[in-house]
Amino acid sequence: MSDSPATGFTLDLNEDQIAVRDWLHGFAADVIRPAAAEWDEREETPWPVIQEAAKLGIYSLDFFAQQQFDPTGLGIPITMEELFWGDAGIGLAIVGSALAAVGVVANGTPEQVGTWAPQMFGTPDDVKLAAFCSSEPNAGSDVAAMRTRAVYDQATDEWVLNGTKTWATNGGIAHVHVVVASVEPALGARGQASFIVPPGTPGLSQGQKFKKHGIRASHTAEVVLDNVRVPGHCLLGGKEKLDERLARARERAAAEARGERTEKVKNAAMATFEASRPAVGAQAVGVARAAYEVALDYAMTREQFGRPIIDNQGIAFALADMRTRIDASRLLVWRASWMANNGKPFTAAEGSMSKLYAGETAKWVTGQAIQILGGNGFTREYPVERMHRDAAIYTIFEGTSEIQRLVIARTLSGLPIR
Ligand SMILES: Cc1cc2nc3c(=O)[nH]c(=O)nc-3n(C[C@H](O)[C@H](O)[C@H](O)COP(=O)(O)OP(=O)(O)OC[C@H]3O[C@@H](n4cnc5c(N)ncnc54)[C@H](O)[C@@H]3O)c2cc1C
């Protein structure tokens, strides 16, 4: 397909995008994929792989920022797809900090982004990680139920954070933690704000580290906040903006109490999720594509009844459906990413659509891949077993599939569907 002068529409990647894609693919094939089984078994953060990525400039703020600001929007999806094609656990260990940095970019001032984002990555000689802590034991899908409190101490111009966060990627081992907390609980999700917890702040500790079904090279843990004091400037967006936002939220709450309809307002956690959903969808595309490729190759070479198993329509059609759904997922991801980078609002929750479809596709495709590999697919001798375990996360984190459907349905109808 080539550029059409009439519409300017193209799905061709430009030279820079092709170069980045091929470079990342090489890293994923040569470094990530060969290390995947080992780190999955060890269930530890793959520091040597992250360090290698940092040396090459892949694990760096500059690289992710460059991809983020690709005007077509495709820089991040291409990056995610290639790294996660290599392995989802190691992929998340590499991009987890970038997802946390999105929390700063989505809610912080330019000064805050300039101060904290570089510290989230460190340097190639001294690599650092970052974590985004929103979920709590009793506030997963129901973000408004968050109990972690942030109380302002005017005397010292500090915020005091107390609570327990859970499921935090890089939680406790991160240099910089971004914590979402409730400032005014009566306002629910509208009364929340995001805070930076700088490195070494007393009172922040790691709780339980989870042993997981998949993406086991990515560290997931509880983060306990016990009287954590952070300077006033660690409130993302600043106090003035927060006070204005809270005042508007109080007015809205009062209007709603009178039975008036009000406009929807975004809260701190939602702003982060909305920005990162297509990127997470792209990760799922990478996992699905990896499993599909293994299955296609296997089906072409494995012989039963004197012919390759792909000679049977039952197998060939499964592969046709797998590839079709993967390509459809990628197109949804690319559309949402293009919209996001071109100032087009998600009027039909296109970000959620992309994450929903790609996540479900990854789970389904990796399951089909196991079936095509038969007994071999069920063993750890072949990578599809791991890919299937990894894919399961894509219908859960960054908003479950049910929550994505809820967001889409609410956006389409304008109704508070439950
Ligand atoms: C490996 C991993 C990494 C993670 N990383 C992070 C991170 O870095 N930072 C962070 O803040 N969080 C993180 N999370 C948390 C993740 O976002 C939550 O697990 C997710 O939002 C779901 O919350 P929950 O687990 O409490 O499930 P619940 O909210 O308890 O949901 C349980 C089930 O009920 C369904 N359900 C709930 N409400 C509704 C409804 N209204 N309608 C229909 N169905 C509903 C859900 O879809 C799900 O199927 C991570 C989770 C995992 C497993």
The ligand as an SDF file (V2000), in Angstrom:
LIG
                    3D

 53 58  0  0  0  0  0  0  0  0999 V2000
    0.3960   -9.0020   37.5210 C   0  0  0  0  0  0  0  0  0  0  0  0
   -0.3710   -7.7800   37.8980 C   0  0  0  0  0  0  0  0  0  0  0  0
    0.2280   -6.5390   37.7880 C   0  0  0  0  0  0  0  0  0  0  0  0
   -0.4850   -5.3880   38.1660 C   0  0  0  0  0  0  0  0  0  0  0  0
    0.1450   -4.1670   38.1380 N   0  0  0  0  0  0  0  0  0  0  0  0
   -0.4750   -3.1030   38.7060 C   0  0  0  0  0  0  0  0  0  0  0  0
    0.2310   -1.8800   38.8940 C   0  0  0  0  0  0  0  0  0  0  0  0
    1.3830   -1.7400   38.5180 O   0  0  0  0  0  0  0  0  0  0  0  0
   -0.4090   -0.8560   39.5400 N   0  0  0  0  0  0  0  0  0  0  0  0
   -1.7000   -0.9750   39.9650 C   0  0  0  0  0  0  0  0  0  0  0  0
   -2.2180   -0.0160   40.5400 O   0  0  0  0  0  0  0  0  0  0  0  0
   -2.4070   -2.1110   39.7780 N   0  0  0  0  0  0  0  0  0  0  0  0
   -1.8190   -3.1870   39.1730 C   0  0  0  0  0  0  0  0  0  0  0  0
   -2.5040   -4.3700   39.0100 N   0  0  0  0  0  0  0  0  0  0  0  0
   -3.8760   -4.4470   39.4970 C   0  0  0  0  0  0  0  0  0  0  0  0
   -4.9100   -4.6680   38.4150 C   0  0  0  0  0  0  0  0  0  0  0  0
   -5.1140   -3.4820   37.7130 O   0  0  0  0  0  0  0  0  0  0  0  0
   -6.1740   -5.2080   39.1020 C   0  0  0  0  0  0  0  0  0  0  0  0
   -5.9190   -6.5620   39.4310 O   0  0  0  0  0  0  0  0  0  0  0  0
   -7.4050   -5.0950   38.2470 C   0  0  0  0  0  0  0  0  0  0  0  0
   -7.7720   -3.7620   38.1130 O   0  0  0  0  0  0  0  0  0  0  0  0
   -8.5960   -5.8760   38.8080 C   0  0  0  0  0  0  0  0  0  0  0  0
   -8.8120   -5.6230   40.1540 O   0  0  0  0  0  0  0  0  0  0  0  0
   -8.9940   -6.8430   41.1750 P   0  0  0  0  0  0  0  0  0  0  0  0
   -7.8460   -7.7650   40.9650 O   0  0  0  0  0  0  0  0  0  0  0  0
   -9.1640   -6.2830   42.5300 O   0  0  0  0  0  0  0  0  0  0  0  0
  -10.2950   -7.5880   40.7110 O   0  0  0  0  0  0  0  0  0  0  0  0
  -11.8730   -7.2350   41.1030 P   0  0  0  0  0  0  0  0  0  0  0  0
  -12.0470   -5.7900   40.8860 O   0  0  0  0  0  0  0  0  0  0  0  0
  -12.0760   -7.7860   42.4710 O   0  0  0  0  0  0  0  0  0  0  0  0
  -12.5950   -8.0580   40.0370 O   0  0  0  0  0  0  0  0  0  0  0  0
  -12.8730   -9.4610   40.1580 C   0  0  0  0  0  0  0  0  0  0  0  0
  -13.7860   -9.8750   39.0020 C   0  0  0  0  0  0  0  0  0  0  0  0
  -15.0410   -9.1600   39.0890 O   0  0  0  0  0  0  0  0  0  0  0  0
  -15.2760   -8.4790   37.8810 C   0  0  0  0  0  0  0  0  0  0  0  0
  -15.9870   -7.2200   38.1440 N   0  0  0  0  0  0  0  0  0  0  0  0
  -15.7080   -6.2810   39.0820 C   0  0  0  0  0  0  0  0  0  0  0  0
  -16.5730   -5.2530   39.0010 N   0  0  0  0  0  0  0  0  0  0  0  0
  -17.4020   -5.5340   37.9800 C   0  0  0  0  0  0  0  0  0  0  0  0
  -18.5070   -4.8620   37.3630 C   0  0  0  0  0  0  0  0  0  0  0  0
  -18.9170   -3.6670   37.8080 N   0  0  0  0  0  0  0  0  0  0  0  0
  -19.1380   -5.4470   36.3270 N   0  0  0  0  0  0  0  0  0  0  0  0
  -18.7330   -6.6640   35.8830 C   0  0  0  0  0  0  0  0  0  0  0  0
  -17.6890   -7.3430   36.4020 N   0  0  0  0  0  0  0  0  0  0  0  0
  -17.0330   -6.7890   37.4290 C   0  0  0  0  0  0  0  0  0  0  0  0
  -13.8990   -8.2200   37.2920 C   0  0  0  0  0  0  0  0  0  0  0  0
  -13.9610   -7.9610   35.8950 O   0  0  0  0  0  0  0  0  0  0  0  0
  -13.1930   -9.5280   37.6290 C   0  0  0  0  0  0  0  0  0  0  0  0
  -13.5280  -10.4890   36.6940 O   0  0  0  0  0  0  0  0  0  0  0  0
   -1.8220   -5.5090   38.6030 C   0  0  0  0  0  0  0  0  0  0  0  0
   -2.4340   -6.7790   38.6730 C   0  0  0  0  0  0  0  0  0  0  0  0
   -1.7240   -7.8980   38.3500 C   0  0  0  0  0  0  0  0  0  0  0  0
   -2.3960   -9.2370   38.4960 C   0  0  0  0  0  0  0  0  0  0  0  0
  1  2  1  0
  2  3  1  0
  2 52  2  0
  3  4  2  0
  4  5  1  0
  4 50  1  0
  5  6  2  0
  6  7  1  0
  6 13  1  0
  7  8  2  0
  7  9  1  0
  9 10  1  0
 10 11  2  0
 10 12  1  0
 12 13  2  0
 13 14  1  0
 14 15  1  0
 14 50  1  0
 15 16  1  0
 16 17  1  0
 16 18  1  0
 18 19  1  0
 18 20  1  0
 20 21  1  0
 20 22  1  0
 22 23  1  0
 23 24  1  0
 24 25  2  0
 24 26  1  0
 24 27  1  0
 27 28  1  0
 28 29  2  0
 28 30  1  0
 28 31  1  0
 31 32  1  0
 32 33  1  0
 33 34  1  0
 33 48  1  0
 34 35  1  0
 35 36  1  0
 35 46  1  0
 36 37  1  0
 36 45  1  0
 37 38  2  0
 38 39  1  0
 39 40  1  0
 39 45  2  0
 40 41  1  0
 40 42  2  0
 42 43  1  0
 43 44  2  0
 44 45  1  0
 46 47  1  0
 46 48  1  0
 48 49  1  0
 50 51  2  0
 51 52  1  0
 52 53  1  0
M  END
$$$$
